[in-house]
Amino acid sequence: MTDDAPEALRAWAREDFGVDLIGAEAVGHGADRHARLWQARAADGTRYAVKLSGGGSPAGLVVSAYLGARGVPGIAVPLRTRDGRLWSDRDGRRLSLVPWVSDARALGGAMTAEHWRAYGELLAAVHAVAVTDDLAALLPPGGAAHAAIVAAARGVDARLRGPRSGDQGDPLVDELARIWSGARGTVAALARGVERLGDELRDRPGPAVVCHGDPHLGNLLLGPRGRVWLIDWDDAVLAPRECDLMFLIGGVLAFAPVTAAQQAAAFAGYGRVDVDASRLAWFLSVRALDDIGDWSRQVLDAASAEADRRQALDIVRGLVSPHGLVTLADVALADLARRR
C-alpha cells in the first residue's frame, strides 16, 4: 500500500481518533467532488476508509451508526473520536474513519444468488427500523428537490436547443447535442410525468422509512458465504420504500441491468411487498432526470478536464441506451399509463 495521505491527515487521525495510520492509498470510487477518500492501514493492521469532506452533510455517518447500533446487518459503523463523536471538524472540513470491510465490489464482481438474497435482506432491515424524531429532523424527504431537477433538465435542453455560440468547435458538446436531440422527447415526457405524479402522490403519501437513497451495486461490497455491506450513506433520505426498491427492479445502471433471476433472489430476501407502480415510476423519473441533467452539465463545463467530460458523455450515452435509466423510467411511465 502506497502512502499518499498527507502527514497533516495522519496527525489529525492520530490526535482525534487515536489511530496511527502507517499507510494510505487514494481511492477513486465515488462521485462526490467535494471529498477525498483513502484506504488506510493502522499500526494494528486494521484497515479504514478515511474520508475528508469539504461539503455536504454528516447525516450518512449518523444514519449508519444508528443502523449498526440496532443490529442491521451489512453496515460499516463509523469509528468514534476520542470524545465520542462520529467525525472530526477542522477548518471547515470533516474527517471520518469507517472500517474497510471488503475489497470486493458487487459492481463487476462475482455476485452470487446468496449475495442477492442478502442484499434484499439488508434493505428490508433498513426499511424496518423505527424513524426517530432525530432522524426525521436530520434526513430530507426523498425526491424533495424534484422541482429543481425538472427545471435543471429543461435548462440543459434549452441550452442545447438554442444557439451555442460559446460551444462552437467543441466536439464533446456537439456529440452531447446529438444524443440529447434523440432523447429530447423522452426527457420532456419524464419532466411532465414527474410533475403530474408529484401532484398525485402529494395527496396520498406512502409510509416514509429510512432509505439509503442510492443502493446501486457500486455501493455494495461482497464477502464470503453471501455476506454483503452497503456503504456510502451520504444520500440517505426518508421516503417510501420504492425509493430504494427501484434499484432491485431492473436496476438503474445501463451496464449492469438486474436480471429476473437476480431480482427474484433479492426479493426472496426482502420479503413480500406490494410495490406502488406510481411511486416507482416517479422515483425512477426523478432519478433519471437528475442523472442526465447533472452529467450533461459536466459535459458542458469547458473548464473541466477533458477526460472527466468524456466520462460524463459516456454516462449520458448509457442513460439513454436500451437498458439505461432514462429508458427504464420512460417504460415505467408508459406501463403506468396502460394500467389506468
Secondary structure, DSSP 4 states (H G I P E B T S, - for coil): --B-S-HHHHHHHHHHH---EEEEEEE--S--TTEEEEEEEETTS-EEEEEEESSS-THHHHHHHHHHHTT-TT--PPPP-TTS-SSEEETTEEEEEEE---SEESTTS---HHHHHHHHHHHHHHHHS---HHHHHHSPBTTTTHHHHHHHHHHHHHHHHS--GGGTT-HHHHHHHHHHHHHHHHHHHHHHHHHHHHHHHHTSPPPPEEE-S---GGGEEE-GGG-EEE---TT-EEE-THHHHTTTTT-S-TTSPPPHHHHHHHHHHH------HHHHHHHHHHHHHHHHHHHHHHHH-TTS-HHHHHHHHHHHHHHTSTTSHHHHHHHHHHHHHHH-
